[in-house]
């Protein structure tokens, strides 16, 4: 939903003025506008409460990506999984939004004692998840457990990439990152912090 709203606002902006480069960021779901020859540098953030970059991606106007979305248990929306952040690149923000939610939900270790979950309705009685358990805390995990949880997310992400529904995805959990997709030249995630610039936005 947030990605679709971002697209709608950006369409209104583009129809009202001549733009060279613009974006609408609706709580981490981002719609992009790039005129020929322009580009965006996007920084990926794993903790919205304490922003810290874990990677970057540079997007060029010749590439099809016009939507970016991030989901995870630390975000403003509820998550069924334990990913700190799942950032998706897609042709549209609405598609990136839906895929980020699905993939983040899949990064999980069901029944693990270090994971705190509560019914969604106990946090927000009017939410659409009802009594489904949502993640509220993730304790210490072993390297093997982190890998297993990320594997589950990658298994969900790969078919979305192969079917062309998304272009790329970076999955982040407890300091470790996995990437799926990124088949277009220069449309790739790079791990590690990036110095800020006028062309950067945060997902």
Secondary structure as UniProt FT lines:
FT   HELIX           2..16
FT   STRAND          21..26
FT   TURN            27..28
FT   STRAND          29..34
FT   TURN            36..37
FT   STRAND          39..45
FT   TURN            48..49
FT   STRAND          53..60
FT   TURN            61..62
FT   STRAND          67..71
FT   TURN            73..74
FT   STRAND          85..90
FT   HELIX           93..106
FT   TURN            110..111
FT   TURN            113..114
FT   STRAND          115..119
FT   HELIX           120..123
FT   TURN            125..126
FT   TURN            128..131
FT   STRAND          133..138
FT   HELIX           143..162
FT   TURN            163..164
FT   STRAND          168..173
FT   TURN            174..175
FT   STRAND          176..181
FT   TURN            185..186
FT   STRAND          190..191
FT   TURN            198..199
FT   STRAND          200..202
//
